[in-house]
Amino acid sequence: MKMVFRYFGLGNDTVSLEQIRQIPGVEGIVWALHDIPVGEEWPMERIEEIKSQADEFGLHLEVVESVNIHEDIKLGLPSRDLYIENYKKTIVKLAHVGVKVICYNFMPVFDWLRTDLFKAGPDGSTALFYEKARIEGLDPFDLVEQITQDTTLTMPGWEPERLAHLTDLFEAYRNVTEEDLWNHLSYFLEEIIPVAEAHGIRMAIHPDDPPWPIFGLPRLITSQSNIRRFLSFYDSPANSITLCSGSLGANPANDILSMIYEFKERIAFAHIRNIRVFDNGDFIETSHRTIDGTVDITGIVQAYHDIGFTGYARPDHGRQIWKEQCRPGYGLYDRALGIMYLWGLWDAYNRVQENQSSKKEVSKV
């Protein structure tokens, strides 16, 4: 398991590269060019600038999250070919600086979705929260205003140039069915995967967050059977997944351990985080400790250890603790604590494995 840490760039993150390199076991950053409009080709000079910054602190930049997909591709419009060509050119450039994995998603209009960015917990920490009943009666425009009210830091997945045309987007998706979206995703894969394959990059789709339709918009990467269908579209290691325990864990019916064992050859990137799901469908993000949520983090790390996972992993979201002022879910303290919890589990499983091997050797004598 190769531990990485999401980083949003100079002037766009409250966490510095110097701090990241001091977290034990972290080898690289998970990055993107967040100011480049979705659909545009990424400039090589900007890519090399990020590489230079990472190199200074001994961190690699082998994982990108995300090269976002233009809505015209998801909608299957004739203009999608232009944006797909830009995407291909960006893949080639990223390979040039050593990128190995590109995380992306295929969610219409909204990426991740929450109703509260700073829900207070009993201990005084705050975390991202989803209130099911509120979503069911909420005007999406009110939600956009809430999520984007702080303009000091970018909010990935909530790009202004996309949200400025929200009315038009909802109208465009009005007649797009789930099966239509599957077809548009298949078209994208047929174009992109050969390019990624040729340049040693694994495209790793991220599950929908949360894993069910929102505001009448279809969603695809929501369950084990849907992931299985997705992987069947293009049988190649370059067509892989980002297995996010928090996104998939919002639906208690999802068996994440089973997914790890079934899709072990196609997991390029692991997002490991915990949430607590309530009986009414609400959920809140918690510490990474297994007992604090409803996701079996202990079992998940053991499953990754069992399969000999050598891909990339990050602690994903964290709470805001110790009065840290940061982007919601992306402070330093709780994510660093999460990493140490994950390493603690991993090291314990290593020790158990070593002891078992030693006992076998002794029994042979």
Stockholm file with secondary structure:
# STOCKHOLM 1.0

chainA/1-365         MKMVFRYFGLGNDTVSLEQIRQIPGVEGIVWALHDIPVGEEWPMERIEEIKSQADEFGLHLEVVESVNIHEDIKLGLPSRDLYIENYKKTIVKLAHVGVKVICYNFMPVFDWLRTDLFKAGPDGSTALFYEKARIEGLDPFDLVEQITQDTTLTMPGWEPERLAHLTDLFEAYRNVTEEDLWNHLSYFLEEIIPVAEAHGIRMAIHPDDPPWPIFGLPRLITSQSNIRRFLSFYDSPANSITLCSGSLGANPANDILSMIYEFKERIAFAHIRNIRVFDNGDFIETSHRTIDGTVDITGIVQAYHDIGFTGYARPDHGRQIWKEQCRPGYGLYDRALGIMYLWGLWDAYNRVQENQSSKKEVSKV
#=GR chainA/1-365 SS CEEEEECCCTTSCSSCHHHHTTSTTEEEEEECCTTSCTTSCCCHHHHHHHHHHHHHTTCEEEEEECCCCCHHHHHTCTTHHHHHHHHHHHHHHHHHTTCCEEEECCCSSCSSCCSEEEEECTTSCEEEEECHHHHHTCCHHHHHHHHTSCCSSCCTTCCHHHHTTHHHHHHHTTTCCHHHHHHHHHHHHHHHHHHHHHTTCEEEECCCSSSSCBTTBCCCCCSHHHHHHHHHTSCSTTEEEEEEHHHHHTSTTCCHHHHHHHSGGGEEEEECCCEEECTTSCEEECCSCGGGSSSCHHHHHHHHHHTTCCSEEECCCCCBCTTCCCSTTCCSHHHHHHHHHHHHHHHHHHHHHHHHHHHHHHHHC
#=GC SS_cons         CEEEEECCCTTSCSSCHHHHTTSTTEEEEEECCTTSCTTSCCCHHHHHHHHHHHHHTTCEEEEEECCCCCHHHHHTCTTHHHHHHHHHHHHHHHHHTTCCEEEECCCSSCSSCCSEEEEECTTSCEEEEECHHHHHTCCHHHHHHHHTSCCSSCCTTCCHHHHTTHHHHHHHTTTCCHHHHHHHHHHHHHHHHHHHHHTTCEEEECCCSSSSCBTTBCCCCCSHHHHHHHHHTSCSTTEEEEEEHHHHHTSTTCCHHHHHHHSGGGEEEEECCCEEECTTSCEEECCSCGGGSSSCHHHHHHHHHHTTCCSEEECCCCCBCTTCCCSTTCCSHHHHHHHHHHHHHHHHHHHHHHHHHHHHHHHHC
//
